[in-house]
Amino acid sequence: MTNEPSFKIAALQEATFIVSDLAKSKQFYTEFADWVVVAEGSLVQEHIASWQLDESVSGSFCLLAEPGTKHGYIRLVQLEGTKQYAIRANSQIWDTGGIFDVNMRVTGAHELAHELHAHQWFGVNDPVEMQFGPFTVYEWLAKSHDGITHALIERLKPALENYSQQARMSHIFNASMVVNDHEAEVAFFRDVLGFKVAIDQCSSFDEAKSNVFGLPYELVASTPQKLTMLVPNASKTGSVEIASFPALTGNDCSKRAAPPNLGIVSLRFPVDDLSALIKKLSGHQNGIVSHTQLSLVPYGDVEQVILRTPAGNWLELFQIDAQHRTSA
């Protein structure tokens, strides 16, 4: 265990979805989910270069948010001039690699799932009851177009306090990764990036029943699930969840888990001392993909580092001044 880092990482600011039809995705989030457009436009060349894409590639973006929120956004990106594959469109939950899902709060999960079928959102089961540490929830894992999985969470108990949701689907409060080496991924977030462990459990269902993972009934009781939820050291929300299935072996999606491919391609976090973070990263085998100065709407001119976790997932850590962070 390393010492407390000097830098501070705030809550998950946004997740980047590379999509095949930006207009279609934008329409869904604004008209069905009740989100609002924060900004939209063309990708600057520095952004494309930071993703290590050819300079002939172009793209457009739309940044969306739950009304009244300051983080947990979705940045939709559509790219032109490059071949693309889906990262996890054909995967099972126990297949490793890539960012598996984003978590959003909902109410009336069962009725919402029924409504979402009309938008071609489908899961492996109806919403089912799940236990995460002290929390009991209904959860539905639904794949939208482009194979993007949303974990729609309805809290049952304990009740959420001082919480007001302004849309049918809330801002992103957590994102999950399914990995081969659970301990290595947790150690990277905890010991290198300074995240705090909030939940750490290894459990299995106590009886054969319908389950959020889509496991056959015969395997339910004999299949443990390891789950570790980690929170940034400057926040109590905007977490990441590391999951693994030690008894199951599946496909590895990690080779496609990068731009320009379709799906949840990266998670972006603000950091208050990027130079200290870069120093902390030196000597670790998880290399920095790029270190760039760029104009990132709506935050202004930022300094950003893109890095890969041990499981190969992309994180984008960026530094903005206090004025932009308050008003963004």
N, C-alpha and C positions, 0 to 999 in steps of 0.2 A: 504494500500500500504506500503510495507516494504522499508527500506533504500537500497541503492545500495550495492550489495554484494561485498565482497572483492575478490572473485574468478571470473575468466573470463572463459566463455565457448565459444569455437570457432565454426566455421561453421560445419554443419553435415559432419562428416568424412566418414561414410559409413552406409549402411543399410545391415542387414543380411537377406538373403533369405534362408530358409531351403527348399531344393528341392528334388524331388524324383529321378532325373537323372542328376547328376552334369555334366556329359559329354555333354548331350544334351543342357543344359542351357549354358554351356561355349561356345559351338559351335555357338549358336545363337548370343550371345553378341559379340564374336570375329569376326564372318564371316558376320553377317548382320548389327549389330549396329556399327561395326568398333572399338570396344573397345580392350584394350590390357590387357594381364595378368601381374599383379604386383607381385603376389606370389601365390604359391599353395603347398599343402602338407597335412599331417595328423594333426588332432586336438590333441593338448596336453591334458593330463588328467586334468590339472588345468582348462582348458576351459570347458570341459565337466562337471566338478564338480561345476563350477561357475553357470552353468545352472541348477543345482540340479538334474542332471540325474544320473542314476545308473552307477557305475564304469565299468560295463560290456558293456556299450554303447561305440562305436567307431565312428569315422567320418573323413571325408576329406573336404578340403576347396579349393576354388579358389577365389582370390581377383582380381577384374577387375576394370578398370578405362578408362574413356575417355582419349585419348592420350594428354599429356601435362598438365593434371590437377593434383591438390594436395589434392582434397577432393571430396565428392560426389560419393564415390566408391560403388560397390556392392560386398559383400562377400557371395558367394555361399557356402552352407554347405550341405553335404549329410551325414545322420546318418545311422548307422547300429545297429541292436540289440535292437530295441525299436519299439513299436506300435505308429503309427502316424495318425493324422487326419488333414484335411485341415482346416485352420483357417477361411478363408472367401471365399472359392471357390464357394459356393452356395448362396452367399449373394446378397442383393440389396444394393444400395448406402445408403439408410436410415436405414439399419440394423447397430446397434452400436457394438463397441468393435473391438479390433485389429487395426493394422495400415492399413488404407484403401488403400493408394497408395503411389507411389513415382512419382515426377514430373520431366520430362526431356524435354528439348527444341528440337524442330524439325523444319524443313522447308518442305513445300509441304505436309501438314498434310493429305489432302484428298488422294493423290496418295500413300503416305506412308501407310495409313490405308488399301488401296486396296492390296498393296504388302504383308502386314502383315497377311492378311487372309490366304495366302498360308502357313504360319507358325502356323496356328491354334490360332491366336490372334483375338478376336472378342469383339465388344462393343455393347451397347444397341442402339446406333445410329451412323450415320456418324459423323465426326468432325463438331462441331457447334460453332458458335460465342458466347463468354462469356465476361462478364465485371467483373473484379476484381479491385476494387478501381479505379485508373486512367488508368488501363491497359485493352486493348481490345485484345482478343486472339481467335484463333481457338483452341478447346480442344477436344481430343478424349480419353475416358476412355476405355482401352482395357485390357481384362484378357488374360494372357498368360497361358501356362501349369502350373500346381500347383495352379491355381486360383489367381495368383499375378496380381494386377491391376497396370498398368502404366498410368499416366496422361501425354499424349503427347501434348505439348503446342507449338503452333506457334504464336509468337508475331506479332500482326498487327500494333498496335500503343499504345504509342509512340514507334518508332523504337529503338531497342537496340543499344547503343553506345559503341564503343571500345570493341566489342564482336566478338570473332572468334571461331566458333564451329569446332572441329576437327573430328567429327564422325557423323554418321547419326542420332544417339540419344545421347544427351548431358549427362554430368554428372548429378547426382541428385541435384537439387537446392532447393527442398522442399519435405516434406512428410506430408500426411494428415491423420487425425484421425476423425472418426465420433463418437460422444459421446452422452450420455444421458444428463449429467449435464454439459452444456457448460461453465457456469461461474466457476465451480470448477476446470475444466481442464485448463482454461485460467489463473485463479488465481495461480495455481501451477507453470506453466511455467513462469509467470510474477513475482510473489511475492516471490517464493522460489528459482527458478533457475535463475532469473534475466533477462529473455528474454524481449525484447522490442516489443510492439505492433506496427506493420507496417500498417496493414489494419484491420478494424473492421467494418463489415457491416451486415445488415439484410435486405434482399431484396427478391422480387419475380419477375418472368417474367411479362412483361406488356401485354402479349397476349398469346393465346394458340398456341404453336408451338413446333416443335421438339427441344429437350433439352438434355443436356449432362447427366442429371440424369435419363433419361428414364421414366419420369413421364407421365402418360396419359394426353392428351391435356386438358381434362376437369378439371384436378387438377392443372395445371400449374400456373394460375394467383392467386389461393387461397392458394398456398403452399410457405410460406416464407422459406428462407435458411439463417441461421446465419453462418457467416464465420469470423474467427479471425486469422490473420497471425502474427506469432511472430518470431523475429529474435534473435539469440544468442547475448549476450551483448558484445562479442568481434568480431563481424562479421556483414557484411551487406547482407550476403547470407546464404544459408544452413539452411533454416527456417523450422518451423512446422506450419501446418494449422489445426486449430480446427474447425470442421463443425458440424452442427446439424440441424434437421428438426423438429421444435417445434410442427407442426401440424400433424406429421406422427409418427406412432408407428410400429416398426419392431422387428426383432429377435435380440437377444443379443449374439454376438460372443466372448465376452470377456473371457469366461472360457477356450477357446481353444487358446487364444492369448499368447502362451508361448512355448518354446522348449519342446518336440521335434517336434511340429506340423509343417505342411507345410505352407509356405507363408512368408510374411514379418514379421519376428519375433521380430526384435529390431532395434533401431537407436543408433548409437555410436557417441559420441561427445568428443573431447579433452577438458580437463579442466586444468587450470594452478595451482590450489591450491585445491587439492582434500580434504585435511583435513578440510578446511574452508567450503566446500560444505557439507561434512558429518556433521559438527557441525550445519549447517543451517537446515539440514534434521531432526535433533533430535527434538523430540516433535511433528513431523508430523505423521499422521496416515498412510501415504503412506510409507510402510516399505521398508527397504533395503533387496533385495533378497539375495545378496551376496557381500562380500568385499574381493577381491582376489589379490594376486600378481601372475602374469603369464607372459609367453613369448608370445607376440602377434605379429606375423609376419605381416608387415615388420618393426614395430615400436620398437621392442626390448622388454626388460623387462619393464612391466608397472604395475601400481597399478590401479585397476578398481573396481568401484561400479556399481552394477546393481540394479535399483530401478523400482518400479511400479508407474505410474501416477494415479491420482484418477480414471480414466477410466480403469485402469488395464493394460495399455500398458507398454512394457519394454523399458527402456532407459539404455544404457551402457555408463558411464562417466569414462574416463580413463586419467591418467596423464603420459605424456612422457616428456623427456628432450628436450631442444631447438634444439640440434643437430639432434635428430630423427625427430622432427616435421618439420624441414627444408628439410630433405632429403627423407622423406617418400613419 
